[in-house]
Amino acid sequence: MSENAQAAQAAKAPAAKFGGRGINIGIIVAAVVTVIGLVLWGVQLSGGLVQTGMRNLDSWGLYITSFMFLVGLSAGGLIISSVPRAFGMKGFGGISKVAVWTSICCTVLAIGFVVIDLGQPLRLWELFAYSNLGSPLMWDIIVLSTYLILSIVYLWATVRFENGKGSEKALRVISVIALVTAVLVHSVTAWIFGLQQAHEFWHTALLAPWFVSSALVCGVALVLVVIIALRRAGYMELAQENVVKMVKLLGAFVCVDLYFFACDLLTSAFPGGSGTEVVNMLVAGPLAPFFWIEVVGCAITAVIAFVPRLRTNPLIVVGALLAIAGIFCKRVQLLVGGFQLPNLDYPGAMTSYTVTDTSGTLASAYQGMVYWPTPIEFGVVLGVFGLGVLLLLLGFKYLPLKPTERSH
Amino acid sequence: MQYGMVIDLKKCMGCQTCSTACKLANNLPAGTWWNRVLTVGGEQIDTARGSYPNAEIHHLPVACQHCANPACVKVCPVGATFKDKDTGIVRQDYDKCIGCRMCMSACPYTGVRSFNWEEPKFAVGFSIGEEESPAHQKHTVEKCTLCVGRIAKGQKPKCVEACAGRARFFGDFDDPDSEVSKLVRDRESMQLLPEMGTNPSVHYLV
């Protein structure tokens, strides 16, 4: 995944002095991957979305999964840096700007994933001309763009403040607004799914708070991976106590997220009605691998976070990566799980546009996962992640993100 | 006004004439079916569940339900899916659709909305069907229009006209004297997935 790539590429830089050849090679590689992704997107648009694994009965796929995932990833950085600022608490040792920069990059990618999923990207302007303000998708577009702008303003204000300009009060006000927007952005993304009565798995009031907790898990984990890699690469100094503080926080968030999952499963299964199908699909059905990777991975993360002896740097990185992978698996469960249980499952005319696997009957198309991505989808997604790495590295190279004495 | 349909399941024999008539009238691309007759029975189309003498098979024609409270209309970010005030028909504006497929996901009636996943291909090299039927566009969502063009000319939807078993009825549910209102009043009927709260304008006589 991108996190690995980011860590690996950051680690390539010489340990003594950050920058130089390592980061330049990283930038070039990321740029090439981005261009390949763009070309594949062009192929997808000209040849049609029929080249993806998406079909009428599973009309969203890896792109919307990645969108959910990236919105989540964008949370951590902003929240980690704005919470201490907003409440006047001690921060995490000057990582604020690096953390917000990862947030900004992830938000750009989230928007990118929506765009590559669209059939008619040239009609995007209609969103502003004919906005249906009642649509959760419209809410998300508004909140997500506000969030992006606010994150940039927050980063700019932080840099200014650290250079001795601007008041701390102004920065604090921005951080409070940014924090509220961050919570909103996850809730609104959850509502795209959670307000649809058509999908039993999605239609729950828990979905919004659950999205916030998952976002905190993978967001904090991403910041941890990035700062440990940057410290290793000699980009910045960071006392281990700050890392430990963040790891403990990660442990707490993971437990909240697993608790929400347990609540949801119990509420679905207890009446013994159709909710049982949802639980069976996750625990022992087609989505079981993703379910168990998430549960076991997050449990391991919690153990690493809470047992002092295990909080060594390599294990912290392993725990953080497991948490990120776990949350990605959760996104897959949510997206595919929504389509895996059709409301009308009677056989009818089946064509190459009905489901991904049309080799058998309608029932057999639901035997395994109803949706699985095609190579072109993996390629386009890789391209978007390439853009993320590119933005991240360019930021580290050209933006004043290094901690100063006044950093938080 | 709320135009809609009544389908008598006791008369439906699963012949797919409605599906085919719809396909012809609306010049549907290859692989696209706005109206499908589903088999309530075995795993395959037109097969029964169980074995003689307890075998069971029914047919269920399903297309857009033209709901009084449509889930799709609420979620469309640009209003390309809209409920026509004059007729109560849920319509789709191909020129406006951005292809986000939010409506497909929000609709509880699995499979009634279809997306043109590629440049539409046709069985014959020329356009067929009703002249008012708009051209199909790549990467946009479409579905049953209740033959809005035919209705404007005072005709019935093509599937109603073509039904070999005379199982389909068309009319205005807001008019208590209409044929469809009377049928629903006099006979036992059901709506699909009433628990979704969408209040479909297609009623099935059972």
Interface residues (C-beta under 8 A of the other chain):
Chain A: G47 G48 L49 V50 M54 R55 N56 L57 S59 W60 V114 D117 L118 G119 Q120 P121 R123 L124 E126 L127 A129 Y130 S131 N132 G134 S135 P136 L137 M138 I141 I192 L195 Q196 Q197 A198 H199 G338 P342 N343 L344 D345 Y346 P347 G348 A349 M350 T351 S352 Y353 T354 T361 L362 A363
Chain B: Q16 S19 A30 G31 T32 W33 R36 V37 L38 T39 V40 G42 E43 Q44 I45 L60 V62 A71 K74 V75 C76 P77 V78 G79 K96 C97 I98 G99 C100 R101 M102 M104 S105 A106 C107 P108 Y109 T110 G111 R113 S114 F115 N116 W117 E118 E119 K138 H139 T140 L192 L193 M196 G197
